Structures are given as structure tokens and as C-alpha cells.
Amino acid sequence: MKALAILLSSVLALSWSPATLAEEDGADLCSDPGVVFVFFNGVQTTLRGANYAKAEFHRLFGETSPAGETIKYEVLYNYSEGFEDFVETFEQRLKEQEGILEGRFELFFEALRGGGPWWDQMQRVTSSAASVLVGLVEWYEAETLNNLTTLVGNPPTSANYAEHRARIENWTLEGKKLLFVAHSQGNLFANAAYDFALTKVSSDSVKVVHIAPAAPTLRGPHTLADLDLVINGLRPFGTVAPVTDSIPGYLDRPPGVTGHKDILGHGLLEIYMNEGLAVSERVFGHVVSALNTLVAPEAQAVPGFITATLTWDGAGDVDLHTLEPTGAHVFFANPAGHSGYLDVDNIVGLGPEHYYASCDPNHLRLGEYRFAIANYDRAEGRTATVQIASWNEGVLGTRSVVLGGATEEYPAYLMFNVRVFQDDTGELRTEVW
């Protein structure tokens, strides 16, 4: 019954197929990158810090690949455990002193990476600041190693990678070349991402560059400094990658792109992307080599200003439903809406299903988009995941739900509301709830 509905809907939609729409899209609201440069952050890195690193990669490698293709930079952020513990410990230790630094835990990171004007000033007026710093450096190093050894010995389960997998699913559907660059703990996540990507595309279409890998196994070339105290601290707990480069001692190191050093020899921006250190040349060479050798997979879906990707964890038929601002209901029986198109439908299992809203301003409608899913048949108990992304803001949200009984064409689970609007500058933005 559903197969017949899909056939009829396909015939009715021939006047506005994904291929036809793709020819009209892209020039006005979004460009279609050929390469996605994905950064996986390391241990105890804030989202702001991860985006800082992404911006630095963008500065160094530019907006086009050696083949002339547009490069889009994104972060697949991993929420490092231990950062909250660090903040709590910092607060506790400072309360035992004069209390003048209470609430200023960010100053520790300045000091850790070679001091800074705030910390220098505090040391002049606070007699205990220097001793507090020494104690916190020792504690921080121990906590970082504990965090990493726990992850190496007990890597996160597949459930922890849901957001990463959904994004990779979308990129491979759209025929993107993928370059994964990972630092420290991020290498554990990059390995899992690479292995998942290989279930979708060949190894020619996805490459990994490892920087200071905390992972015992590698999926690509790596760089590791001899005085990286964090990775050296992992050696007693198991095999780590061999050293590739020497770096000067702390006092002889030039500051990195942040203007600071790193007392532990592990910082991405202070050590491995520091153009004043020879170790950075190996990292740059690995990235350029990967960009030169990537091969695009065959595209199965069309990029959009906003996209929705649905997957689930087994057999059965789960359907993605989109209600557009005009009231158009886009699903398998009506794949062409006023703004977008359901260009990938799966009736067997696992997914994906894919909806995109047009990049052509003549088609894209402002207003609220509602994304819901239905267990059409045979998917009770399956975990279904929907990820929403926008061209200019990346991942907007990822949510999962355990499905109940079949409801056929009725979408029983509302997953996202997304509002597309113009801000005060006229730029198109999104709001998600």
C-alpha cells in the first residue's frame, strides 16, 4: 500500500524534482561546499574554545581546497567530563585563600598557558596566587590524565555518538568530502566517526588527521610532541602513538596564536598550531595532503538552507513529516512542498530520510517549520533520531525518541519547531524549540 503511494507521489512530483530544484538553489542564500572540515575538540575544552580552534583552521587553510572547492568548517563538539569538577575545585581552593580570585576560574587557563595580564596583576596583589597556581596545575594534570585514561579504557557507547552520526549521515547523503581533524580526547570520537562514515562511503571520501592522539589506535597520520606531558602521562596506562617531533622546553617556546604558551606542552593552539614551532609543519602537511587526495562520494540528497535527517536503530519503516509555514505537509505521499522536498525516503530500516528547505529565496518561506516522525510499520521499540541543521549555523539540535506502536501516516512524535526569520540586518536566521 505504501509503495503504491510513493510511486503515485513520485509521478505527481516530477514537475519539481530534487535535481530540478538543486539547479535553482544555492546562489542566493547558501553555497554548496565540496569539502567539510570537521574539528573534534580535546579534553576540557569549552565550546567557545572549540570554535576558536575552528576559526584558526579556517584562517590557515582558507575557504577553498587545492582543487578549488569550497570548504565548510564545523565542530563536532564532545562534552568533556571534568570541566565542572575543575571549576568547583578552583573555587574551593581560592576560598581557602584571600578570596580575591573567587569566581575567576578562567584566569587559571591564562596562567596555564603562559600567564596573562589579569593573572600577573593578581600575583602582585595576592600573596598566595603563585602557590595556588602550582597546586592547581598539578591537580589539573592529574585530572586530565584520569579523564583520558577512563575514556581510553571505557570508550563511550554508540548512544553517545548520536549527534555525530546524524551529521555524518547528512554530509554523506549530500556527497561531501570529509576531513576529520582531532586533538587529544577528540581522537576517540574521530575514530568512531570515521568508522561510521566508512559504512556510508569509501575511504577515499573521508580522511582523519590526528593531533596529540589520546587514542591507542589511529585512522590516519598523526603528530605528537616529545614534551607533551598529557600524552606522556598516558604511557604507563597503555600504548600511545609514537613521538613524531621535538619541541623546546617551556621557557624557550614562543607563544602560540592565543599569545600564550602551554606549560603541559599539549595545547592545540599553543603547541600544535603554533607557526613558531616546527611541530606545526607536520600538522599542516597532513591537512594539505588529505585535502589533495579526497574524492567526492555520489550525492543522494540536496543541500538546503535547513535540513532534517532521520535515522533509527534497526529494521522497520519510520517516516519523517514536515509541516511548512504555508501549511504544506511534506512526507512520503507528498514529497514536494512549497519550500522544500523529502528527497530521501527509506522503507526498509535504519534510515536515512532527508528533507531540505530550499536555498532559493523564491522558494524558501519564512515562518515556522514543524518536524515530526511516525512509526509507519514494524518499528516499535526502535530509537529514532532527528537532527536539524542550517546552512549558516550548523547543527541546531539532535533529539531521539523510543517509538511506540505503528501509526502509519499519522506523525505521533513532534521532534522540532524551527522558525526561519530575518534579523535586523536582513540576514536569515533560525530559532529552534
Phi, psi and omega per residue, in radians:
M1 nan -0.842 -3.135
K2 -1.171 -0.670 3.130
A3 -1.024 -0.674 3.109
L4 -1.167 -0.699 3.116
A5 -1.102 -0.690 3.129
I6 -1.149 -0.730 3.129
L7 -1.069 -0.820 -3.134
L8 -1.108 -0.734 -3.134
S9 -1.142 -0.608 3.123
S10 -1.135 -0.698 3.114
V11 -1.126 -0.764 -3.128
L12 -1.160 -0.455 -3.053
A13 -1.618 0.078 -3.063
L14 -1.055 -0.485 -3.125
S15 -1.220 -0.269 3.114
W16 -2.521 1.334 -3.107
S17 -1.523 2.859 3.083
P18 -0.986 -0.689 -3.119
A19 -1.121 -0.748 -3.141
T20 -1.120 -0.767 -3.125
L21 -1.148 -0.624 -3.130
A22 -1.068 -0.588 -3.137
E23 -1.187 -0.480 -3.120
E24 -1.516 -0.404 -3.001
D25 -1.467 2.927 2.807
G26 1.778 -0.661 -2.981
A27 -1.271 -0.540 -2.990
D28 -1.660 -0.790 -3.025
L29 -1.836 -0.496 -3.104
C30 -2.746 2.534 3.049
S31 -1.642 2.780 -3.108
D32 -1.822 1.752 -3.104
P33 -1.211 2.515 3.067
G34 -1.516 -0.433 -3.086
V35 -2.205 2.368 3.006
V36 -1.957 2.086 3.114
F37 -1.671 1.984 -3.003
V38 -1.961 2.163 3.110
F39 -1.799 2.271 3.058
F40 -1.896 2.005 -3.032
N41 -1.319 2.830 -3.120
G42 -1.626 -2.956 -3.043
V43 -1.133 2.468 3.075
Q44 0.887 0.802 3.084
T45 -1.904 2.215 3.085
T46 -1.261 2.827 3.082
L47 -1.074 -0.652 3.086
R48 -1.073 -0.747 3.114
G49 -1.124 -0.674 3.112
A50 -1.125 -0.693 3.119
N51 -1.239 -0.533 3.045
Y52 -1.080 -0.784 3.121
A53 -1.111 -0.729 3.111
K54 -1.022 -0.757 3.132
A55 -1.106 -0.621 3.120
E56 -1.209 -0.711 3.041
F57 -1.031 -0.738 3.124
H58 -1.043 -0.784 3.125
R59 -1.055 -0.735 -3.041
L60 -1.303 -0.677 -2.999
F61 -1.892 -0.068 2.973
G62 1.312 -2.973 -3.037
E63 -1.751 -0.093 3.123
T64 -2.323 2.540 3.117
S65 -1.372 2.969 3.072
P66 -0.993 -0.432 3.120
A67 -1.519 0.028 3.094
G68 1.545 0.180 -3.139
E69 -1.554 2.587 3.098
T70 -1.181 2.375 3.076
I71 -1.842 2.276 3.037
K72 -1.928 2.311 -3.079
Y73 -1.824 2.293 3.092
E74 -2.435 2.758 3.027
V75 -1.885 2.246 2.892
L76 -1.755 1.631 -2.950
Y77 -1.340 2.387 2.982
N78 -1.964 2.302 -3.032
Y79 -1.471 1.583 -3.041
S80 -1.067 2.284 3.025
E81 -1.284 2.638 3.021
G82 1.832 -0.356 -3.097
F83 -1.134 -0.747 3.114
E84 -1.103 -0.664 3.107
D85 -1.097 -0.678 3.121
F86 -1.078 -0.824 -3.127
V87 -1.025 -0.787 -3.131
E88 -1.072 -0.780 -3.134
T89 -1.138 -0.723 3.114
F90 -1.012 -0.811 -3.137
E91 -1.069 -0.790 -3.106
Q92 -1.072 -0.741 -3.084
R93 -1.210 -0.624 -3.122
L94 -1.303 -0.525 3.096
K95 -1.123 -0.439 3.120
E96 -1.321 -0.260 3.141
Q97 -1.760 -2.556 -3.080
E98 -1.215 -0.332 -3.131
G99 1.475 -0.007 -3.058
I100 -1.209 -0.415 -3.130
L101 -1.732 0.136 -3.103
E102 -1.016 2.318 3.124
G103 1.493 0.040 -3.087
R104 -2.021 0.895 -3.090
F105 -1.108 -0.433 -3.130
E106 -1.131 -0.387 3.121
L107 -1.131 -0.499 3.121
F108 -1.075 -0.691 -3.115
F109 -1.184 -0.583 3.011
E110 -1.073 -0.811 -3.105
A111 -1.147 -0.700 -3.136
L112 -1.049 -0.568 -3.089
R113 -1.824 0.600 2.980
G114 1.811 0.397 3.092
G115 1.440 -2.976 -3.118
G116 3.020 2.846 -3.039
P117 -1.053 -0.673 3.141
W118 -1.141 -0.820 -3.094
W119 -1.161 -0.706 3.118
D120 -1.041 -0.720 3.127
Q121 -1.136 -0.729 3.139
M122 -1.104 -0.650 3.129
Q123 -1.141 -0.532 -3.140
R124 -1.240 -0.557 -3.050
V125 -1.838 -0.159 -3.075
T126 -2.170 1.954 -3.032
S127 -1.113 -0.497 -3.045
S128 -1.607 -0.051 -3.020
A129 -1.023 -0.770 -3.087
A130 -1.123 -0.758 -3.138
S131 -1.196 -0.615 3.073
V132 -1.077 -0.739 -3.137
L133 -1.073 -0.811 -3.133
V134 -1.022 -0.808 3.138
G135 -1.114 -0.682 -3.136
L136 -1.242 -0.630 3.075
V137 -1.050 -0.797 3.125
E138 -1.099 -0.736 3.128
W139 -1.153 -0.751 -3.111
Y140 -1.081 -0.772 3.123
E141 -1.075 -0.761 3.141
A142 -1.129 -0.735 -3.129
E143 -1.191 -0.668 3.104
T144 -1.078 -0.789 3.131
L145 -1.134 -0.699 3.127
N146 -1.094 -0.737 3.124
N147 -1.072 -0.815 -3.098
L148 -1.186 -0.756 -3.121
T149 -1.151 -0.594 3.074
T150 -1.107 -0.751 -3.132
L151 -1.224 -0.686 3.140
V152 -1.122 -0.724 -3.131
G153 -1.328 -0.535 -3.126
N154 -2.343 1.331 -3.089
P155 -1.072 2.662 -3.136
P156 -1.005 2.599 3.123
T157 -1.298 2.997 -3.105
S158 -1.064 -0.456 3.135
A159 -1.113 -0.517 -3.136
N160 -1.242 -0.247 -3.075
Y161 -1.786 0.206 -3.035
A162 -0.985 -0.785 -3.112
E163 -1.142 -0.740 3.137
H164 -1.121 -0.777 -3.093
R165 -1.104 -0.728 -3.122
A166 -1.099 -0.678 3.136
R167 -1.187 -0.725 3.114
I168 -1.112 -0.693 3.087
E169 -0.978 -0.775 -3.127
N170 -1.146 -0.794 -3.123
W171 -1.096 -0.773 -3.112
T172 -1.191 -0.618 3.059
L173 -1.036 -0.666 -3.078
E174 -1.522 0.096 3.024
G175 1.322 0.583 -3.107
K176 -1.539 2.533 2.895
K177 -1.359 2.408 -3.045
L178 -2.095 2.228 3.024
L179 -2.086 2.015 3.117
F180 -1.727 2.106 3.086
V181 -2.061 2.162 -3.007
A182 -2.259 2.551 3.096
H183 -2.168 2.339 3.005
S184 0.991 -2.198 -3.139
Q185 -1.007 -0.511 -3.131
G186 -1.007 -0.376 3.135
N187 -1.154 -0.525 3.077
L188 -1.111 -0.725 3.131
F189 -1.277 -0.639 3.127
A190 -1.133 -0.668 3.097
N191 -1.057 -0.816 3.127
A192 -1.121 -0.681 3.124
A193 -1.127 -0.727 3.119
Y194 -1.099 -0.801 -3.133
D195 -1.072 -0.682 3.096
F196 -1.178 -0.743 -3.135
A197 -1.038 -0.589 3.141
L198 -1.198 -0.267 3.020
T199 -1.371 -0.158 -3.094
K200 -1.978 -0.620 -3.077
V201 -2.417 2.976 3.109
S202 -1.413 2.920 3.140
S203 -1.164 -0.240 3.068
D204 -1.230 -0.359 -3.019
S205 -1.783 -0.071 3.127
V206 -2.488 2.285 -3.131
K207 -2.271 2.680 3.113
V208 -2.153 2.373 2.987
V209 -2.063 2.083 -3.102
H210 -1.693 2.299 3.078
I211 -2.151 2.147 -3.111
A212 0.814 0.998 -3.000
P213 -1.189 2.271 2.995
A214 -1.533 -0.141 -3.109
A215 -1.432 2.469 3.098
P216 -1.329 -0.278 3.113
T217 -2.097 2.694 -3.071
L218 -2.210 2.621 3.097
R219 -2.011 0.116 -3.123
G220 -3.013 -3.020 -3.125
P221 -1.167 2.708 -3.079
H222 -2.366 2.856 3.030
T223 -2.303 2.301 3.118
L224 -2.548 2.190 3.141
A225 -1.437 2.602 -3.093
D226 -1.205 -0.500 -3.118
L227 -1.798 0.458 3.021
D228 -1.355 1.719 -3.028
L229 -1.196 -0.463 -3.139
V230 -1.218 -0.890 -3.129
I231 -1.231 -0.639 3.060
N232 -1.049 -0.591 3.117
G233 -1.180 -0.305 3.112
L234 -1.435 -0.314 -3.023
R235 -1.007 -0.710 3.123
P236 -1.120 -0.279 -3.088
F237 -1.707 -0.007 3.135
G238 2.620 -3.132 -3.084
T239 -1.242 2.373 2.972
V240 -2.197 2.940 -3.096
A241 -1.128 2.643 3.127
P242 -1.208 2.671 3.067
V243 -1.158 2.430 3.119
T244 -1.967 -0.412 -3.020
D245 -2.549 2.686 3.031
S246 -1.768 2.546 3.053
I247 -2.232 2.706 3.134
P248 -1.161 2.850 3.017
G249 -1.109 2.904 -3.019
Y250 -0.925 -0.813 -3.060
L251 -1.194 -0.431 -3.082
D252 -1.681 -0.011 -3.115
R253 -1.420 2.394 2.996
P254 -1.290 2.654 3.100
P255 -1.141 2.687 -3.139
G256 -1.488 -2.854 -3.064
V257 -1.172 -0.320 3.089
T258 -1.447 -0.140 -3.047
G259 1.518 0.069 -3.101
H260 -2.115 2.920 3.000
K261 -1.772 -2.993 3.058
D262 -2.457 1.995 -3.062
I263 -1.133 -0.415 3.139
L264 -1.607 -0.084 3.112
G265 1.168 0.393 -3.004
H266 -2.063 -0.230 -3.007
G267 -1.124 2.388 3.119
L268 -1.111 -0.902 -3.069
L269 -1.379 -0.498 -3.084
E270 -1.514 -0.461 -3.085
I271 -2.042 -1.123 -2.908
Y272 -1.377 -0.346 3.047
M273 -1.996 0.320 3.125
N274 -1.460 1.905 -3.074
E275 -1.193 -0.161 3.039
G276 -1.472 -0.084 3.113
L277 -2.016 2.426 -3.101
A278 -1.107 -0.423 -3.104
V279 -1.054 -0.493 -3.121
S280 -1.160 -0.465 -3.103
E281 -1.108 -0.621 3.130
R282 -1.178 -0.747 3.117
V283 -1.043 -0.838 -3.123
F284 -1.074 -0.718 3.136
G285 -1.105 -0.699 3.118
H286 -1.123 -0.710 3.139
V287 -1.142 -0.816 -3.128
V288 -1.096 -0.721 3.114
S289 -1.058 -0.757 3.122
A290 -1.113 -0.762 3.127
L291 -1.075 -0.577 -3.122
N292 -1.308 -0.403 -2.998
T293 -1.910 -0.119 3.141
L294 -1.148 2.488 3.116
V295 -2.118 2.325 -3.083
A296 -1.247 2.341 3.009
P297 -1.352 2.924 3.108
E298 -1.241 2.292 3.140
A299 -1.372 2.391 3.087
Q300 -2.016 -0.188 -3.091
A301 -2.462 2.912 -3.057
V302 -1.850 2.341 3.043
P303 -1.146 2.717 3.130
G304 -2.516 2.994 3.059
F305 -1.140 -0.705 2.900
I306 -2.258 2.543 3.109
T307 -2.297 2.653 3.028
A308 -2.238 2.261 -3.135
T309 -2.140 2.213 -3.142
L310 -1.967 2.293 2.994
T311 -2.377 2.839 3.036
W312 -2.583 2.920 -2.874
D313 -1.760 0.691 3.085
G314 2.982 -2.849 -3.137
A315 -1.260 3.006 3.131
G316 1.963 3.012 -3.086
D317 -2.090 1.856 3.092
V318 -1.941 2.431 -3.057
D319 -2.058 2.473 3.044
L320 -1.653 2.277 3.119
H321 -2.117 2.336 3.085
T322 -2.176 2.209 3.018
L323 -1.820 1.967 -3.072
E324 -1.435 2.884 -3.096
P325 -0.990 -0.493 -3.140
T326 -1.398 -0.117 -3.069
G327 1.715 -0.089 3.116
A328 -1.108 2.312 3.132
H329 -1.815 1.895 -3.068
V330 -1.758 2.088 3.075
F331 -2.801 -2.974 -2.972
F332 -1.012 -0.579 -3.113
A333 -1.486 -0.164 3.128
N334 -2.563 1.253 -2.980
P335 -1.250 -0.331 -3.092
A336 -1.792 2.041 3.058
G337 -1.756 -2.855 3.082
H338 -1.500 -0.490 -3.130
S339 -1.843 -0.541 -2.988
G340 -2.645 -2.848 -2.964
Y341 -2.649 2.441 2.922
L342 -1.512 1.718 -3.009
D343 -1.730 -0.135 3.039
V344 -2.338 2.134 3.114
D345 -2.212 2.395 -3.088
N346 -2.188 2.259 -3.123
I347 -2.060 0.097 -3.036
V348 -1.794 -0.912 -3.100
G349 2.853 2.760 3.063
L350 1.274 -0.536 -3.017
G351 1.609 -2.924 0.130
P352 -1.605 2.921 2.812
E353 -2.145 2.591 -2.959
H354 -2.506 2.223 3.033
Y355 -2.092 2.459 3.027
Y356 -2.313 2.503 2.992
A357 -1.722 2.394 -2.950
S358 -1.018 2.574 2.979
C359 -1.513 -0.117 3.130
D360 -1.459 2.071 -3.104
P361 -1.082 -0.318 3.087
N362 -1.306 -0.319 3.123
H363 -1.876 -0.651 -3.049
L364 -1.181 2.204 3.115
R365 -1.779 2.397 3.031
L366 -1.339 2.725 3.121
G367 2.161 -2.822 -3.002
E368 -1.679 2.266 3.011
Y369 -1.899 2.328 3.120
R370 -2.016 2.254 -3.104
F371 -2.014 2.171 -3.109
A372 -2.391 2.901 3.120
I373 -2.343 2.782 3.116
A374 -2.401 2.448 2.899
N375 -1.417 1.685 3.134
Y376 -1.151 -0.748 -3.099
D377 -2.980 2.475 2.920
R378 1.144 0.431 -3.089
A379 -2.159 0.298 -3.139
E380 -1.079 2.323 -3.128
G381 1.526 -0.171 3.100
R382 -1.300 2.604 3.020
T383 -1.673 2.069 3.140
A384 -1.838 2.459 -3.096
T385 -2.184 2.298 3.056
V386 -2.070 2.312 3.050
Q387 -2.123 2.313 3.090
I388 -1.907 2.340 3.110
A389 -2.418 2.730 3.039
S390 -2.147 2.755 -3.077
W391 -1.107 -0.699 -3.026
N392 -1.713 -0.148 -3.102
E393 -2.161 -0.017 3.132
G394 1.261 -2.584 -3.098
V395 -1.161 2.211 3.095
L396 -1.692 -0.463 3.134
G397 3.085 2.664 3.097
T398 -2.394 2.194 -3.128
R399 -2.385 2.578 3.139
S400 -2.211 2.691 3.109
V401 -2.582 2.519 3.034
V402 -1.527 2.190 -3.002
L403 -1.432 2.472 3.005
G404 -1.571 -2.667 -3.095
G405 -1.168 2.870 -3.097
A406 -1.121 2.416 3.072
T407 -2.189 0.182 3.140
E408 0.900 -2.064 -3.022
E409 -1.433 -0.075 -3.098
Y410 -1.526 2.076 3.131
P411 -1.384 1.837 -3.015
A412 -1.491 -0.230 -3.029
Y413 -2.198 1.910 3.037
L414 -1.405 2.124 -3.047
M415 -1.763 -0.750 -3.090
F416 -2.586 2.576 2.814
N417 -1.972 2.284 3.140
V418 -2.253 2.161 3.092
R419 -1.809 2.220 3.052
V420 -1.797 2.196 -3.064
F421 -2.599 2.924 3.054
Q422 -1.736 2.316 3.085
D423 -1.447 -3.019 -3.060
D424 -1.126 -0.376 3.136
T425 -1.576 -0.079 -3.092
G426 1.613 -0.067 3.139
E427 -1.337 2.469 3.103
L428 -1.335 2.308 -3.133
R429 -2.275 3.005 3.119
T430 -2.290 2.634 3.042
E431 -2.310 2.293 -3.014
V432 -2.139 2.403 2.998
W433 -2.644 nan nan
